[in-house]
Amino acid sequence: MANTINESAIKKLKLIITVVDRNKAEFYLDILNQFEVNFQMVTGGIGTAHSEIIEMLGLNNHKAVILSVVREDLVKPIIKCLENKFETIRNGKGILFAVPLSSVIGVNMYQFLSNNKHGKED
């Protein structure tokens, strides 16, 4: 049985989860797009601090949770870039972490998620 993707060319995929203030979500999505991220999803979230404390300090408790599927070789550059933005952007704090994806069903789905348009790696 012949594989349509060369096993040595397959790059593993990871899911990067980024949590930022909702009003900064578009900014961080634009940054992630620079890294050839083909699949991103944003969902709303609420911080864990008590609402009375949030109101008293004038902070924003509404969060955006960004889910991004990326090739494993892009994870370190993305994390380094976002950590830099967390430190330098005013009110741009956030957290992020990456988890491995153990499988993807279908060659076309893998090619889309890995930004591998022709079944060949760069």
C-alpha positions in Angstrom: 0.0 0.0 0.0 1.6 3.3 -1.1 1.3 6.4 1.1 0.5 9.6 -0.7 2.6 11.6 1.7 6.3 10.8 2.2 6.6 9.8 5.9 9.9 11.6 6.2 8.3 14.9 5.0 5.5 14.8 7.6 5.8 17.5 10.2 4.0 17.0 13.5 1.2 19.5 14.4 0.5 21.2 17.7 -2.4 23.2 19.1 -1.3 26.5 20.5 -3.8 27.9 23.0 -3.5 31.7 23.6 -5.5 33.6 26.2 -5.6 37.4 26.0 -8.0 40.2 26.7 -10.8 40.2 24.2 -10.0 43.7 22.9 -6.5 42.4 21.9 -7.7 39.3 20.1 -7.5 40.8 16.5 -4.0 42.0 17.2 -2.8 38.6 18.2 -4.6 36.9 15.4 -2.8 39.1 12.9 0.5 38.2 14.5 -0.3 34.4 14.3 -1.2 34.8 10.6 2.4 35.9 9.9 3.4 32.3 10.8 1.3 30.6 8.1 -1.4 29.5 10.5 -4.2 28.1 8.4 -6.6 27.2 11.1 -7.5 29.5 14.0 -10.6 29.7 16.2 -11.5 32.3 18.8 -13.9 31.7 21.6 -14.8 33.9 24.6 -13.7 33.3 28.1 -13.9 34.9 31.5 -10.9 35.4 33.8 -10.7 33.7 37.2 -10.4 36.8 39.4 -13.5 37.7 41.4 -15.6 40.4 39.7 -15.5 42.7 42.7 -11.7 42.8 42.5 -11.8 43.3 38.7 -14.2 46.2 39.0 -12.2 47.8 41.9 -8.9 47.6 40.0 -10.5 48.7 36.7 -9.3 45.6 34.9 -10.9 43.6 32.0 -12.1 40.1 33.0 -13.3 39.3 29.4 -10.9 37.0 27.6 -10.4 35.6 24.1 -9.2 32.1 23.8 -7.4 31.6 20.5 -6.9 28.0 19.3 -4.3 27.8 16.5 -3.1 24.6 14.7 0.6 25.0 13.7 3.5 22.8 12.5 5.7 21.8 15.3 8.7 23.6 13.8 6.9 26.9 14.1 6.0 26.6 17.8 9.2 28.0 19.3 9.3 31.1 17.0 5.6 31.7 17.7 6.0 31.4 21.5 9.1 33.7 21.4 7.2 36.3 19.4 4.1 36.2 21.5 6.0 36.3 24.8 7.8 39.4 23.5 4.4 41.0 22.7 3.1 40.1 26.1 6.0 42.0 27.7 6.0 45.1 25.4 2.4 45.8 24.3 0.5 48.0 26.6 -2.3 46.0 28.3 -1.2 43.1 26.1 -0.6 40.5 28.7 -1.6 36.9 28.1 -0.7 33.3 28.5 -0.1 30.6 25.9 0.8 26.9 25.8 1.1 24.2 23.1 -0.2 20.6 23.1 0.6 17.9 20.6 -2.0 16.7 18.1 -1.6 12.9 18.0 -3.5 12.4 14.7 -5.3 14.1 11.8 -7.7 12.3 9.6 -7.1 12.7 5.9 -4.2 13.8 3.7 -6.0 16.9 2.5 -6.8 17.9 6.1 -3.2 17.5 7.1 -2.0 19.4 4.1 -4.3 22.3 5.0 -3.4 22.4 8.6 0.3 22.2 8.0 0.1 24.8 5.1 1.5 22.1 2.8 -0.5 22.9 -0.4 1.1 20.4 -2.7 2.0 17.5 -0.5 5.6 18.6 -0.4 7.5 20.3 2.3 9.5 23.5 1.6 
